[in-house]
């Protein structure tokens, strides 16, 4: 896959990220159940764990489900990750089940190294979400 991306003038700009010069979007490619430093409980390729974006003869482009995406970004905890999560929450509106997110968060961080350090990230996100008048 990386050979194809190189052939399309994409350059590896992070350990997992590929981007064309001058383009806004970066595509991150992860193997298996790992996203950044977070290992998911289930494969994102399973039905219900992703949304199909496009399918070509030899390429299937899927988008990770909202809950795994938000949890993986909040575990990283960078300012841009919070912004991404807020944007997704605004887009989903009431379609984002905050109780499901909280449950998923607590299940996932129980297995993370540095659990005490990252535990407050969800509260910070929910507070920002509330300040923005979204979901809650």
Residue pairs with C-beta under 8 A, 6 or more apart in sequence:
1 29
2 12
2 18
2 29
5 18
5 27
8 20
9 20
9 21
10 18
10 19
10 20
10 27
11 18
11 19
11 20
11 21
12 18
13 19
13 26
14 26
14 28
16 28
16 29
16 30
16 36
17 26
17 27
17 28
18 26
18 27
18 28
18 29
19 25
19 26
19 27
28 35
30 36
32 43
33 39
33 40
33 41
33 42
33 43
33 44
34 40
35 44
35 64
35 68
35 72
36 72
36 75
36 76
37 75
37 76
38 71
38 72
38 75
38 76
38 108
38 112
39 111
40 49
40 68
40 72
40 108
41 107
41 108
42 49
43 49
44 50
44 62
44 64
44 65
44 68
45 62
48 65
49 64
49 65
49 68
50 62
50 63
50 64
50 65
51 62
51 63
51 65
52 60
52 61
52 62
53 61
53 62
53 63
54 61
55 61
63 69
64 72
66 88
66 92
66 96
67 100
67 101
67 104
68 104
69 88
70 85
70 88
70 89
70 101
70 125
71 101
71 104
71 105
71 108
71 109
73 81
73 82
73 84
73 85
74 81
74 82
74 85
74 105
74 118
74 121
74 122
74 125
75 108
75 109
75 112
75 118
75 121
77 118
77 121
82 124
82 125
82 128
85 125
86 125
86 128
86 129
86 132
86 134
88 96
89 96
89 129
89 134
89 135
90 132
90 134
93 134
93 135
94 135
96 135
98 126
98 135
98 136
101 122
102 122
105 122
109 115
109 118
109 119
112 118
126 136
129 135
129 136
130 136
